[in-house]
Amino acid sequence: MNLIFEGLKERNFVISNADYLTRPMCIILPCTNIFWAMFYYTGLMIYHGIFKYGWHRNNSNDYQFPFRRPKILSKKVMNKKFKFLNPEITYGVSYQDGQFDDVRLCLDNILTATLDEYIPGMKGANILNYTAFKDFTKNGLGKINGVILQD
């Protein structure tokens, strides 16, 4: 359960701080009977509720919650959306989750790290790409204080 809360907290943080990197993505779970549809629907409603509660607790009221709540889809709707659906699939559960551009988020983090005084009193980082690690350097007490790299 802690992993779920941690993931939701992280997703909330990314959507709140880098909404230009995120977008909602609709996911549909196919179900063979109403029992499984209700089972997934209930779980997804709990998941959605936890996230929505955390969202409103951590964001100002003027920022809209980005995801619709889950819903159960009938066989008619499923067949309309998926023309070649297996006839055993009688229901579906649709929900929205977040998708983000992880490469661009990584680049944003790297480039932000290069800024001097981004955190007061801190010097920006140096960035290297395609650099081989050779060894650690150590001080007189044997503690690591740097690295040797080969460009």
DRENLUM-435703 format. One record per atom (N, C-alpha, C): residue in three letters; x, y, z; residue number from 1; chain. Coordinates in Angstrom, 3 decimals, decimal comma, always signed. Example, Ala and Ser with C-alpha at 12.3 -4.5 7.8 and 13.67 -1.06 7.14 Angstrom:
DRENLUM-435703
[r ALA; [+13,190; -5,690; +7,800]; 1; A]
[r ALA; [+12,300; -4,500; +7,800]; 1; A]
[r ALA; [+13,200; -3,300; +7,800]; 1; A]
[r SER; [+12,850; -2,250; +7,080]; 2; A]
[r SER; [+13,670; -1,060; +7,140]; 2; A]
[r SER; [+12,900; +0,030; +7,870]; 2; A]
This chain:
DRENLUM-435703
[r MET; [+0,828; -1,195; +0,000]; 1; A]
[r MET; [+0,000; +0,000; +0,000]; 1; A]
[r MET; [+0,872; +1,259; +0,000]; 1; A]
[r ASN; [+2,022; +1,197; +0,687]; 2; A]
[r ASN; [+2,912; +2,360; +0,707]; 2; A]
[r ASN; [+3,404; +2,702; -0,691]; 2; A]
[r LEU; [+3,627; +1,677; -1,512]; 3; A]
[r LEU; [+4,085; +1,911; -2,880]; 3; A]
[r LEU; [+3,025; +2,654; -3,691]; 3; A]
[r ILE; [+1,755; +2,324; -3,472]; 4; A]
[r ILE; [+0,665; +3,017; -4,165]; 4; A]
[r ILE; [+0,643; +4,494; -3,761]; 4; A]
[r PHE; [+0,718; +4,756; -2,451]; 5; A]
[r PHE; [+0,706; +6,143; -1,984]; 5; A]
[r PHE; [+1,919; +6,913; -2,512]; 5; A]
[r GLU; [+3,074; +6,274; -2,531]; 6; A]
[r GLU; [+4,279; +6,923; -3,027]; 6; A]
[r GLU; [+4,147; +7,243; -4,516]; 6; A]
[r GLY; [+3,618; +6,285; -5,304]; 7; A]
[r GLY; [+3,421; +6,513; -6,730]; 7; A]
[r GLY; [+2,425; +7,630; -7,007]; 7; A]
[r LEU; [+1,328; +7,656; -6,253]; 8; A]
[r LEU; [+0,331; +8,712; -6,426]; 8; A]
[r LEU; [+0,888; +10,078; -6,037]; 8; A]
[r LYS; [+1,688; +10,106; -4,979]; 9; A]
[r LYS; [+2,307; +11,364; -4,543]; 9; A]
[r LYS; [+3,265; +11,880; -5,623]; 9; A]
[r GLU; [+4,039; +10,967; -6,201]; 10; A]
[r GLU; [+4,976; +11,354; -7,253]; 10; A]
[r GLU; [+4,231; +11,838; -8,496]; 10; A]
[r ARG; [+3,167; +11,126; -8,875]; 11; A]
[r ARG; [+2,373; +11,529; -10,040]; 11; A]
[r ARG; [+1,764; +12,908; -9,796]; 11; A]
[r ASN; [+1,237; +13,134; -8,606]; 12; A]
[r ASN; [+0,671; +14,427; -8,238]; 12; A]
[r ASN; [+1,727; +15,522; -8,391]; 12; A]
[r PHE; [+2,935; +15,248; -7,926]; 13; A]
[r PHE; [+4,024; +16,229; -7,989]; 13; A]
[r PHE; [+4,377; +16,558; -9,440]; 13; A]
[r VAL; [+4,503; +15,537; -10,283]; 14; A]
[r VAL; [+4,867; +15,765; -11,687]; 14; A]
[r VAL; [+3,766; +16,542; -12,405]; 14; A]
[r ILE; [+2,509; +16,162; -12,208]; 15; A]
[r ILE; [+1,400; +16,858; -12,881]; 15; A]
[r ILE; [+1,320; +18,311; -12,405]; 15; A]
[r SER; [+1,537; +18,540; -11,118]; 16; A]
[r SER; [+1,440; +19,896; -10,565]; 16; A]
[r SER; [+2,585; +20,796; -11,029]; 16; A]
[r ASN; [+3,787; +20,226; -11,162]; 17; A]
[r ASN; [+4,965; +21,034; -11,447]; 17; A]
[r ASN; [+5,416; +21,008; -12,899]; 17; A]
[r ALA; [+5,000; +20,012; -13,642]; 18; A]
[r ALA; [+5,420; +19,915; -15,047]; 18; A]
[r ALA; [+4,244; +19,426; -15,887]; 18; A]
[r ASP; [+3,132; +20,139; -15,817]; 19; A]
[r ASP; [+1,939; +19,691; -16,537]; 19; A]
[r ASP; [+2,136; +19,681; -18,051]; 19; A]
[r TYR; [+3,122; +20,410; -18,555]; 20; A]
[r TYR; [+3,414; +20,390; -19,977]; 20; A]
[r TYR; [+4,043; +19,063; -20,418]; 20; A]
[r LEU; [+4,452; +18,227; -19,471]; 21; A]
[r LEU; [+5,034; +16,920; -19,781]; 21; A]
[r LEU; [+4,044; +15,773; -19,599]; 21; A]
[r THR; [+2,831; +16,073; -19,159]; 22; A]
[r THR; [+1,881; +15,019; -18,832]; 22; A]
[r THR; [+0,594; +15,151; -19,622]; 22; A]
[r ARG; [-0,124; +14,039; -19,729]; 23; A]
[r ARG; [-1,455; +14,056; -20,336]; 23; A]
[r ARG; [-2,209; +12,826; -19,851]; 23; A]
[r PRO; [-3,540; +12,942; -19,772]; 24; A]
[r PRO; [-4,338; +11,778; -19,386]; 24; A]
[r PRO; [-4,348; +10,724; -20,504]; 24; A]
[r MET; [-4,377; +9,456; -20,118]; 25; A]
[r MET; [-4,440; +8,366; -21,080]; 25; A]
[r MET; [-5,558; +7,422; -20,654]; 25; A]
[r CYS; [-6,488; +7,141; -21,576]; 26; A]
[r CYS; [-7,607; +6,258; -21,275]; 26; A]
[r CYS; [-7,161; +4,801; -21,416]; 26; A]
[r ILE; [-7,497; +3,987; -20,432]; 27; A]
[r ILE; [-7,167; +2,567; -20,429]; 27; A]
[r ILE; [-8,471; +1,793; -20,238]; 27; A]
[r ILE; [-8,646; +0,724; -21,010]; 28; A]
[r ILE; [-9,846; -0,106; -20,890]; 28; A]
[r ILE; [-9,439; -1,528; -20,534]; 28; A]
[r LEU; [-10,000; -2,032; -19,439]; 29; A]
[r LEU; [-9,759; -3,412; -19,016]; 29; A]
[r LEU; [-10,914; -4,282; -19,509]; 29; A]
[r PRO; [-10,653; -5,275; -20,359]; 30; A]
[r PRO; [-11,729; -6,154; -20,806]; 30; A]
[r PRO; [-12,100; -7,155; -19,710]; 30; A]
[r CYS; [-13,391; -7,445; -19,572]; 31; A]
[r CYS; [-13,877; -8,373; -18,537]; 31; A]
[r CYS; [-14,831; -9,390; -19,166]; 31; A]
[r THR; [-14,764; -10,620; -18,665]; 32; A]
[r THR; [-15,608; -11,688; -19,217]; 32; A]
[r THR; [-16,970; -11,781; -18,550]; 32; A]
[r ASN; [-17,156; -11,130; -17,392]; 33; A]
[r ASN; [-18,468; -11,139; -16,745]; 33; A]
[r ASN; [-18,598; -9,932; -15,821]; 33; A]
[r ILE; [-19,797; -9,751; -15,296]; 34; A]
[r ILE; [-20,071; -8,580; -14,454]; 34; A]
[r ILE; [-19,290; -8,613; -13,145]; 34; A]
[r PHE; [-19,002; -9,802; -12,628]; 35; A]
[r PHE; [-18,236; -9,901; -11,390]; 35; A]
[r PHE; [-16,874; -9,228; -11,543]; 35; A]
[r TRP; [-16,158; -9,602; -12,621]; 36; A]
[r TRP; [-14,829; -9,013; -12,819]; 36; A]
[r TRP; [-14,919; -7,524; -13,135]; 36; A]
[r ALA; [-15,948; -7,117; -13,847]; 37; A]
[r ALA; [-16,121; -5,691; -14,131]; 37; A]
[r ALA; [-16,317; -4,912; -12,831]; 37; A]
[r MET; [-17,153; -5,424; -11,932]; 38; A]
[r MET; [-17,386; -4,756; -10,641]; 38; A]
[r MET; [-16,133; -4,792; -9,764]; 38; A]
[r PHE; [-15,406; -5,900; -9,814]; 39; A]
[r PHE; [-14,175; -6,053; -9,039]; 39; A]
[r PHE; [-13,161; -4,975; -9,433]; 39; A]
[r TYR; [-12,893; -4,856; -10,749]; 40; A]
[r TYR; [-11,933; -3,851; -11,219]; 40; A]
[r TYR; [-12,462; -2,438; -10,998]; 40; A]
[r TYR; [-13,749; -2,238; -11,231]; 41; A]
[r TYR; [-14,350; -0,923; -11,043]; 41; A]
[r TYR; [-14,189; -0,450; -9,593]; 41; A]
[r THR; [-14,475; -1,330; -8,644]; 42; A]
[r THR; [-14,361; -0,980; -7,226]; 42; A]
[r THR; [-12,923; -0,605; -6,875]; 42; A]
[r GLY; [-11,977; -1,425; -7,294]; 43; A]
[r GLY; [-10,567; -1,138; -7,021]; 43; A]
[r GLY; [-10,115; +0,165; -7,641]; 43; A]
[r LEU; [-10,530; +0,412; -8,875]; 44; A]
[r LEU; [-10,132; +1,641; -9,557]; 44; A]
[r LEU; [-10,809; +2,872; -8,951]; 44; A]
[r MET; [-12,027; +2,712; -8,443]; 45; A]
[r MET; [-12,677; +3,838; -7,760]; 45; A]
[r MET; [-11,929; +4,198; -6,474]; 45; A]
[r ILE; [-11,472; +3,187; -5,748]; 46; A]
[r ILE; [-10,685; +3,445; -4,535]; 46; A]
[r ILE; [-9,378; +4,153; -4,903]; 46; A]
[r TYR; [-8,701; +3,658; -5,916]; 47; A]
[r TYR; [-7,449; +4,250; -6,400]; 47; A]
[r TYR; [-7,684; +5,697; -6,830]; 47; A]
[r HIS; [-8,757; +5,916; -7,593]; 48; A]
[r HIS; [-9,109; +7,252; -8,067]; 48; A]
[r HIS; [-9,416; +8,179; -6,882]; 48; A]
[r GLY; [-10,163; +7,660; -5,910]; 49; A]
[r GLY; [-10,508; +8,468; -4,735]; 49; A]
[r GLY; [-9,296; +8,869; -3,918]; 49; A]
[r ILE; [-8,373; +7,934; -3,731]; 50; A]
[r ILE; [-7,141; +8,242; -2,985]; 50; A]
[r ILE; [-6,368; +9,341; -3,699]; 50; A]
[r PHE; [-6,233; +9,206; -5,024]; 51; A]
[r PHE; [-5,492; +10,208; -5,781]; 51; A]
[r PHE; [-6,201; +11,554; -5,759]; 51; A]
[r LYS; [-7,527; +11,539; -5,923]; 52; A]
[r LYS; [-8,276; +12,799; -5,939]; 52; A]
[r LYS; [-8,199; +13,495; -4,578]; 52; A]
[r TYR; [-8,280; +12,720; -3,491]; 53; A]
[r TYR; [-8,152; +13,297; -2,155]; 53; A]
[r TYR; [-6,784; +13,954; -1,996]; 53; A]
[r GLY; [-5,741; +13,245; -2,394]; 54; A]
[r GLY; [-4,387; +13,803; -2,309]; 54; A]
[r GLY; [-4,211; +15,004; -3,206]; 54; A]
[r TRP; [-4,872; +14,994; -4,360]; 55; A]
[r TRP; [-4,773; +16,099; -5,303]; 55; A]
[r TRP; [-5,342; +17,376; -4,698]; 55; A]
[r HIS; [-6,549; +17,290; -4,169]; 56; A]
[r HIS; [-7,190; +18,486; -3,615]; 56; A]
[r HIS; [-6,505; +18,957; -2,341]; 56; A]
[r ARG; [-5,870; +18,043; -1,639]; 57; A]
[r ARG; [-5,154; +18,424; -0,428]; 57; A]
[r ARG; [-3,871; +19,187; -0,756]; 57; A]
[r ASN; [-3,246; +18,882; -1,916]; 58; A]
[r ASN; [-1,944; +19,448; -2,243]; 58; A]
[r ASN; [-1,972; +20,518; -3,324]; 58; A]
[r ASN; [-3,123; +20,807; -3,919]; 59; A]
[r ASN; [-3,197; +21,784; -4,998]; 59; A]
[r ASN; [-4,220; +22,856; -4,666]; 59; A]
[r SER; [-3,980; +24,025; -5,268]; 60; A]
[r SER; [-4,939; +25,108; -5,061]; 60; A]
[r SER; [-6,250; +24,758; -5,763]; 60; A]
[r ASN; [-7,325; +25,356; -5,344]; 61; A]
[r ASN; [-8,655; +25,051; -5,876]; 61; A]
[r ASN; [-8,837; +25,467; -7,334]; 61; A]
[r ASP; [-7,987; +26,363; -7,841]; 62; A]
[r ASP; [-8,157; +26,824; -9,214]; 62; A]
[r ASP; [-7,537; +25,877; -10,240]; 62; A]
[r TYR; [-6,833; +24,848; -9,795]; 63; A]
[r TYR; [-6,206; +23,903; -10,715]; 63; A]
[r TYR; [-7,086; +22,673; -10,821]; 63; A]
[r GLN; [-7,595; +22,400; -12,018]; 64; A]
[r GLN; [-8,589; +21,346; -12,231]; 64; A]
[r GLN; [-7,976; +19,952; -12,114]; 64; A]
[r PHE; [-8,707; +19,050; -11,464]; 65; A]
[r PHE; [-8,299; +17,647; -11,376]; 65; A]
[r PHE; [-8,292; +17,051; -12,781]; 65; A]
[r PRO; [-7,190; +16,408; -13,218]; 66; A]
[r PRO; [-7,047; +16,051; -14,637]; 66; A]
[r PRO; [-7,694; +14,740; -15,100]; 66; A]
[r PHE; [-8,217; +13,895; -14,202]; 67; A]
[r PHE; [-8,682; +12,570; -14,619]; 67; A]
[r PHE; [-10,164; +12,353; -14,336]; 67; A]
[r ARG; [-10,843; +11,700; -15,306]; 68; A]
[r ARG; [-12,243; +11,319; -15,104]; 68; A]
[r ARG; [-12,296; +10,074; -14,228]; 68; A]
[r ARG; [-13,439; +9,864; -13,598]; 69; A]
[r ARG; [-13,581; +8,673; -12,753]; 69; A]
[r ARG; [-13,799; +7,440; -13,617]; 69; A]
[r PRO; [-13,495; +6,239; -13,106]; 70; A]
[r PRO; [-13,702; +5,004; -13,875]; 70; A]
[r PRO; [-15,177; +4,779; -14,179]; 70; A]
[r LYS; [-15,443; +3,991; -15,238]; 71; A]
[r LYS; [-16,828; +3,616; -15,533]; 71; A]
[r LYS; [-16,856; +2,236; -16,185]; 71; A]
[r ILE; [-17,995; +1,569; -16,003]; 72; A]
[r ILE; [-18,189; +0,237; -16,577]; 72; A]
[r ILE; [-18,781; +0,406; -17,976]; 72; A]
[r LEU; [-18,213; -0,321; -18,939]; 73; A]
[r LEU; [-18,688; -0,272; -20,322]; 73; A]
[r LEU; [-19,445; -1,556; -20,649]; 73; A]
[r SER; [-20,572; -1,431; -21,331]; 74; A]
[r SER; [-21,381; -2,597; -21,711]; 74; A]
[r SER; [-20,759; -3,301; -22,920]; 74; A]
[r LYS; [-21,291; -4,480; -23,224]; 75; A]
[r LYS; [-20,815; -5,229; -24,390]; 75; A]
[r LYS; [-21,052; -4,428; -25,671]; 75; A]
[r LYS; [-22,166; -3,723; -25,743]; 76; A]
[r LYS; [-22,482; -2,909; -26,922]; 76; A]
[r LYS; [-21,416; -1,830; -27,140]; 76; A]
[r VAL; [-21,054; -1,156; -26,065]; 77; A]
[r VAL; [-20,033; -0,106; -26,154]; 77; A]
[r VAL; [-18,680; -0,719; -26,511]; 77; A]
[r MET; [-18,342; -1,840; -25,884]; 78; A]
[r MET; [-17,067; -2,506; -26,167]; 78; A]
[r MET; [-16,989; -2,930; -27,638]; 78; A]
[r ASN; [-18,071; -3,493; -28,170]; 79; A]
[r ASN; [-18,072; -3,918; -29,570]; 79; A]
[r ASN; [-17,991; -2,732; -30,528]; 79; A]
[r LYS; [-18,548; -1,599; -30,119]; 80; A]
[r LYS; [-18,484; -0,399; -30,953]; 80; A]
[r LYS; [-17,049; +0,146; -30,992]; 80; A]
[r LYS; [-16,360; +0,108; -29,858]; 81; A]
[r LYS; [-14,991; +0,623; -29,785]; 81; A]
[r LYS; [-13,978; -0,332; -30,414]; 81; A]
[r PHE; [-14,245; -1,640; -30,284]; 82; A]
[r PHE; [-13,307; -2,659; -30,771]; 82; A]
[r PHE; [-14,054; -3,629; -31,682]; 82; A]
[r LYS; [-13,911; -3,446; -32,969]; 83; A]
[r LYS; [-14,684; -4,206; -33,958]; 83; A]
[r LYS; [-14,418; -5,714; -33,903]; 83; A]
[r PHE; [-13,194; -6,114; -33,622]; 84; A]
[r PHE; [-12,823; -7,534; -33,659]; 84; A]
[r PHE; [-12,616; -8,098; -32,261]; 84; A]
[r LEU; [-13,438; -7,672; -31,335]; 85; A]
[r LEU; [-13,325; -8,094; -29,944]; 85; A]
[r LEU; [-13,740; -9,555; -29,773]; 85; A]
[r ASN; [-13,020; -10,267; -28,936]; 86; A]
[r ASN; [-13,348; -11,650; -28,604]; 86; A]
[r ASN; [-14,777; -11,686; -28,044]; 86; A]
[r PRO; [-15,639; -12,585; -28,540]; 87; A]
[r PRO; [-17,035; -12,627; -28,071]; 87; A]
[r PRO; [-17,187; -12,939; -26,584]; 87; A]
[r GLU; [-16,153; -13,494; -25,950]; 88; A]
[r GLU; [-16,227; -13,782; -24,519]; 88; A]
[r GLU; [-16,191; -12,511; -23,666]; 88; A]
[r ILE; [-15,716; -11,428; -24,239]; 89; A]
[r ILE; [-15,624; -10,160; -23,500]; 89; A]
[r ILE; [-17,008; -9,517; -23,487]; 89; A]
[r THR; [-17,602; -9,446; -22,307]; 90; A]
[r THR; [-18,959; -8,902; -22,200]; 90; A]
[r THR; [-19,015; -7,522; -21,554]; 90; A]
[r TYR; [-17,961; -7,138; -20,847]; 91; A]
[r TYR; [-17,908; -5,830; -20,194]; 91; A]
[r TYR; [-16,491; -5,280; -20,296]; 91; A]
[r GLY; [-16,371; -4,039; -19,956]; 92; A]
[r GLY; [-15,069; -3,402; -19,855]; 92; A]
[r GLY; [-15,122; -2,343; -18,777]; 92; A]
[r VAL; [-13,968; -1,999; -18,246]; 93; A]
[r VAL; [-13,869; -0,909; -17,275]; 93; A]
[r VAL; [-12,871; +0,087; -17,835]; 93; A]
[r SER; [-13,311; +1,323; -18,016]; 94; A]
[r SER; [-12,401; +2,349; -18,523]; 94; A]
[r SER; [-12,001; +3,268; -17,372]; 94; A]
[r TYR; [-10,761; +3,670; -17,398]; 95; A]
[r TYR; [-10,277; +4,649; -16,427]; 95; A]
[r TYR; [-9,164; +5,452; -17,062]; 95; A]
[r GLN; [-8,840; +6,560; -16,457]; 96; A]
[r GLN; [-7,759; +7,405; -16,957]; 96; A]
[r GLN; [-6,596; +7,355; -15,991]; 96; A]
[r ASP; [-5,428; +7,289; -16,570]; 97; A]
[r ASP; [-4,205; +7,347; -15,783]; 97; A]
[r ASP; [-3,307; +8,379; -16,453]; 97; A]
[r GLY; [-2,225; +8,694; -15,823]; 98; A]
[r GLY; [-1,330; +9,699; -16,364]; 98; A]
[r GLY; [-0,242; +9,093; -17,224]; 98; A]
[r GLN; [+0,106; +9,793; -18,283]; 99; A]
[r GLN; [+1,237; +9,417; -19,120]; 99; A]
[r GLN; [+2,124; +10,648; -19,183]; 99; A]
[r PHE; [+3,425; +10,442; -19,042]; 100; A]
[r PHE; [+4,297; +11,600; -19,124]; 100; A]
[r PHE; [+5,508; +11,294; -19,988]; 100; A]
[r ASP; [+6,103; +12,356; -20,487]; 101; A]
[r ASP; [+7,270; +12,260; -21,350]; 101; A]
[r ASP; [+8,497; +12,137; -20,447]; 101; A]
[r ASP; [+8,899; +10,896; -20,158]; 102; A]
[r ASP; [+9,965; +10,666; -19,189]; 102; A]
[r ASP; [+11,324; +11,162; -19,675]; 102; A]
[r VAL; [+11,585; +11,113; -20,977]; 103; A]
[r VAL; [+12,870; +11,588; -21,499]; 103; A]
[r VAL; [+12,985; +13,097; -21,317]; 103; A]
[r ARG; [+11,916; +13,798; -21,628]; 104; A]
[r ARG; [+11,948; +15,256; -21,484]; 104; A]
[r ARG; [+12,032; +15,660; -20,000]; 104; A]
[r LEU; [+11,361; +14,911; -19,129]; 105; A]
[r LEU; [+11,456; +15,182; -17,692]; 105; A]
[r LEU; [+12,892; +14,991; -17,214]; 105; A]
[r CYS; [+13,547; +13,946; -17,687]; 106; A]
[r CYS; [+14,942; +13,690; -17,331]; 106; A]
[r CYS; [+15,833; +14,842; -17,804]; 106; A]
[r LEU; [+15,629; +15,281; -19,039]; 107; A]
[r LEU; [+16,419; +16,406; -19,555]; 107; A]
[r LEU; [+16,161; +17,685; -18,765]; 107; A]
[r ASP; [+14,908; +17,931; -18,401]; 108; A]
[r ASP; [+14,599; +19,101; -17,566]; 108; A]
[r ASP; [+15,347; +19,036; -16,243]; 108; A]
[r ASN; [+15,369; +17,862; -15,618]; 109; A]
[r ASN; [+16,089; +17,702; -14,345]; 109; A]
[r ASN; [+17,579; +17,939; -14,523]; 109; A]
[r ILE; [+18,151; +17,386; -15,581]; 110; A]
[r ILE; [+19,590; +17,552; -15,825]; 110; A]
[r ILE; [+19,931; +19,020; -16,063]; 110; A]
[r LEU; [+19,147; +19,682; -16,915]; 111; A]
[r LEU; [+19,434; +21,079; -17,230]; 111; A]
[r LEU; [+19,210; +21,994; -16,026]; 111; A]
[r THR; [+18,212; +21,691; -15,213]; 112; A]
[r THR; [+17,984; +22,479; -13,996]; 112; A]
[r THR; [+19,164; +22,333; -13,038]; 112; A]
[r ALA; [+19,749; +21,150; -12,991]; 113; A]
[r ALA; [+20,883; +20,906; -12,088]; 113; A]
[r ALA; [+22,104; +21,749; -12,449]; 113; A]
[r THR; [+22,196; +22,225; -13,693]; 114; A]
[r THR; [+23,358; +23,014; -14,112]; 114; A]
[r THR; [+23,274; +24,473; -13,676]; 114; A]
[r LEU; [+22,125; +24,906; -13,184]; 115; A]
[r LEU; [+21,943; +26,318; -12,835]; 115; A]
[r LEU; [+22,622; +26,652; -11,510]; 115; A]
[r ASP; [+23,498; +27,657; -11,524]; 116; A]
[r ASP; [+24,100; +28,146; -10,281]; 116; A]
[r ASP; [+23,031; +28,849; -9,461]; 116; A]
[r GLU; [+23,074; +28,637; -8,153]; 117; A]
[r GLU; [+22,163; +29,279; -7,213]; 117; A]
[r GLU; [+20,699; +28,890; -7,421]; 117; A]
[r TYR; [+20,414; +27,796; -8,123]; 118; A]
[r TYR; [+19,035; +27,325; -8,220]; 118; A]
[r TYR; [+18,529; +26,998; -6,819]; 118; A]
[r ILE; [+19,398; +26,369; -6,049]; 119; A]
[r ILE; [+19,192; +26,231; -4,609]; 119; A]
[r ILE; [+20,209; +27,183; -3,998]; 119; A]
[r PRO; [+19,767; +28,155; -3,198]; 120; A]
[r PRO; [+20,689; +29,171; -2,677]; 120; A]
[r PRO; [+21,930; +28,543; -2,031]; 120; A]
[r GLY; [+23,088; +29,065; -2,442]; 121; A]
[r GLY; [+24,350; +28,593; -1,896]; 121; A]
[r GLY; [+24,934; +27,393; -2,623]; 121; A]
[r MET; [+24,220; +26,854; -3,590]; 122; A]
[r MET; [+24,703; +25,666; -4,312]; 122; A]
[r MET; [+25,226; +26,055; -5,695]; 122; A]
[r LYS; [+26,316; +25,410; -6,075]; 123; A]
[r LYS; [+26,864; +25,592; -7,416]; 123; A]
[r LYS; [+26,217; +24,568; -8,335]; 123; A]
[r GLY; [+25,986; +24,962; -9,579]; 124; A]
[r GLY; [+25,375; +24,063; -10,548]; 124; A]
[r GLY; [+26,262; +22,865; -10,867]; 124; A]
[r ALA; [+25,662; +21,806; -11,341]; 125; A]
[r ALA; [+26,380; +20,573; -11,660]; 125; A]
[r ALA; [+27,028; +20,664; -13,038]; 125; A]
[r ASN; [+28,054; +19,857; -13,235]; 126; A]
[r ASN; [+28,646; +19,677; -14,560]; 126; A]
[r ASN; [+28,011; +18,436; -15,180]; 126; A]
[r ILE; [+27,710; +18,517; -16,466]; 127; A]
[r ILE; [+27,053; +17,406; -17,143]; 127; A]
[r ILE; [+28,001; +16,799; -18,162]; 127; A]
[r LEU; [+28,076; +15,483; -18,156]; 128; A]
[r LEU; [+28,894; +14,761; -19,128]; 128; A]
[r LEU; [+28,063; +13,655; -19,755]; 128; A]
[r ASN; [+28,306; +13,417; -21,027]; 129; A]
[r ASN; [+27,604; +12,351; -21,732]; 129; A]
[r ASN; [+28,652; +11,466; -22,403]; 129; A]
[r TYR; [+28,400; +10,186; -22,474]; 130; A]
[r TYR; [+29,343; +9,224; -23,056]; 130; A]
[r TYR; [+30,706; +9,326; -22,391]; 130; A]
[r THR; [+30,711; +9,305; -21,090]; 131; A]
[r THR; [+31,920; +9,398; -20,299]; 131; A]
[r THR; [+32,105; +8,109; -19,514]; 131; A]
[r ALA; [+33,317; +7,582; -19,550]; 132; A]
[r ALA; [+33,594; +6,318; -18,858]; 132; A]
[r ALA; [+34,091; +6,576; -17,438]; 132; A]
[r PHE; [+33,533; +5,846; -16,480]; 133; A]
[r PHE; [+33,997; +5,894; -15,097]; 133; A]
[r PHE; [+35,251; +5,034; -14,973]; 133; A]
[r LYS; [+36,310; +5,585; -14,354]; 134; A]
[r LYS; [+37,554; +4,829; -14,176]; 134; A]
[r LYS; [+37,791; +4,428; -12,721]; 134; A]
[r ASP; [+37,644; +5,396; -11,798]; 135; A]
[r ASP; [+37,947; +5,088; -10,403]; 135; A]
[r ASP; [+37,422; +6,206; -9,504]; 135; A]
[r PHE; [+37,379; +5,905; -8,196]; 136; A]
[r PHE; [+37,064; +6,917; -7,194]; 136; A]
[r PHE; [+38,350; +7,545; -6,701]; 136; A]
[r THR; [+38,274; +8,809; -6,281]; 137; A]
[r THR; [+39,385; +9,422; -5,550]; 137; A]
[r THR; [+38,967; +9,485; -4,088]; 137; A]
[r LYS; [+39,951; +9,329; -3,191]; 138; A]
[r LYS; [+39,650; +9,297; -1,757]; 138; A]
[r LYS; [+40,543; +10,275; -1,017]; 138; A]
[r ASN; [+40,006; +10,768; +0,096]; 139; A]
[r ASN; [+40,800; +11,680; +0,933]; 139; A]
[r ASN; [+41,710; +10,858; +1,851]; 139; A]
[r GLY; [+42,415; +11,531; +2,758]; 140; A]
[r GLY; [+43,333; +10,858; +3,675]; 140; A]
[r GLY; [+42,657; +9,853; +4,597]; 140; A]
[r LEU; [+41,380; +10,020; +4,870]; 141; A]
[r LEU; [+40,644; +9,094; +5,736]; 141; A]
[r LEU; [+40,048; +7,914; +4,956]; 141; A]
[r GLY; [+40,263; +7,894; +3,646]; 142; A]
[r GLY; [+39,727; +6,803; +2,835]; 142; A]
[r GLY; [+38,295; +7,019; +2,378]; 142; A]
[r LYS; [+37,757; +8,220; +2,604]; 143; A]
[r LYS; [+36,384; +8,508; +2,156]; 143; A]
[r LYS; [+36,404; +9,032; +0,724]; 143; A]
[r ILE; [+35,416; +8,628; -0,049]; 144; A]
[r ILE; [+35,314; +9,038; -1,438]; 144; A]
[r ILE; [+35,022; +10,527; -1,507]; 144; A]
[r ASN; [+35,834; +11,249; -2,311]; 145; A]
[r ASN; [+35,612; +12,680; -2,482]; 145; A]
[r ASN; [+35,556; +13,091; -3,950]; 145; A]
[r GLY; [+35,599; +12,122; -4,860]; 146; A]
[r GLY; [+35,505; +12,434; -6,279]; 146; A]
[r GLY; [+35,612; +11,194; -7,131]; 146; A]
[r VAL; [+35,653; +11,428; -8,442]; 147; A]
[r VAL; [+35,758; +10,315; -9,388]; 147; A]
[r VAL; [+36,761; +10,677; -10,481]; 147; A]
[r ILE; [+37,299; +9,648; -11,098]; 148; A]
[r ILE; [+38,156; +9,828; -12,272]; 148; A]
[r ILE; [+37,344; +9,334; -13,472]; 148; A]
[r LEU; [+37,186; +10,220; -14,445]; 149; A]
[r LEU; [+36,412; +9,911; -15,648]; 149; A]
[r LEU; [+37,275; +10,047; -16,880]; 149; A]
[r GLN; [+36,903; +9,316; -17,927]; 150; A]
[r GLN; [+37,612; +9,445; -19,206]; 150; A]
[r GLN; [+36,603; +9,844; -20,261]; 150; A]
[r ASP; [+36,917; +10,943; -20,930]; 151; A]
[r ASP; [+36,028; +11,460; -21,971]; 151; A]
[r ASP; [+36,350; +10,817; -23,300]; 151; A]
